[in-house]
Amino acid sequence: MAANAGKYLKTFSHCFASANRIPKFPLSPPLISPFSSTIHKRRQLLISPSLISHFSSSSSTSPAHYDSAKYLSVRIRCGKDIVDLLSEALLSFGASSTSVDEDCACGRSQEIYVDSIFLDGQDVSKCISYAADSVGLKELPFYEVTIGDQHDWLKKSQESFKPVKVMEGLWIVPEWTTPSDIHATNIILHPGLAFGTGEHPTTKLCLQLLHSLVKGGEYFLDYGTGTGVLAIASLKFGAAFSVGIDVDPQAIESGHKNAALNNIEPEKLQLHLVPSDLAEYKDCETYISGKENFDIVIANILQNPLLDLADYVVSYAKPEAVVALSGILSEQVPAIIERYSQYLEGISVSTMDDWACVSGKKKRLLSGR
């Protein structure tokens, strides 16, 4: 990611941050679960779904408990050349979010601060140590920890999520705001329990591609659904049926709530919870009935899961159906194309900022299938 790209916020659902649910991919570093939400880039702070769900569950018992809920805010100093790698490593080893502010100087021209959020009680030192080691740092970076109250984060969450114009005539609108254009296609979202607000470039790229593909009557699969934004959008564009899958029960709950906000008929949208363990997922064929049933398949996740799960992602698409892959940086495109070229033809790439979406049609005849 370019060093001058501005401020970044990277967040994932709590089940992805839980170390015992991180699948072990062969020949890969420790990774987040297969359907992890896309890394998000924001101009303002946004609370991670893990914190929201944690605070919601911990505060539901009494007002006193609500007031006492805490989180750990950790500021880490590191070199600009490894800031993106370290940010992603922190997420893999337990951070609920990381944000990088290019405008926040730390007194050294080649260094920058990474601000991370951890749930109270997590071993911050161990997480940073593992993350630093995984990106090749020989010494533990300097960091400082402060304790924050949940109320401040919840307030910042709503303040940071504004209506998002994806393209002309298409908006993502927070539940608590009024649509800017009542004649546009407005997708109403409450992102509290999962991630995917529509602001991130990869989500926009997927929405724009989906809008161009849906002509009416299609079956759509959202592989790693998060808030359900793509699944919901497909139906608003005219698809006949949509399925979303995710490893996070909070995402499935969020998807159902957002579907209701958008008056989506239950028989048109199915949301399935699938195993977060890669081996268990690969052994399971019952979560989505009927392989090669979908006209459009979009997986907006991360590079390594896309590489490891390529045959599974493609297997749900009909021959000549469009398969799109996102949640990747532009520099990761060659690896994705190399991996998927055995399955897809007519591959094209769209980009926004430093992010990309790769798409192609499933080959009619695949060797060994």
Beta strands, then each sheet from edge to edge (+ up, - down):
strand 1: 8-11
strand 2: 70-79
strand 3: 97-105
strand 4: 111-119
strand 5: 143-149
strand 6: 164-167
strand 7: 170-174
strand 8: 185-189
strand 9: 219-223
strand 10: 241-246
strand 11: 269-273
strand 12: 294-300
strand 13: 317-329
strand 14: 344-352
strand 15: 355-362
sheet 1: 1+ 3- 4+ 2- 5+
sheet 2: 6+ 7- 8-
sheet 3: 11+ 10+ 9+ 12+ 13+ 15- 14+
end
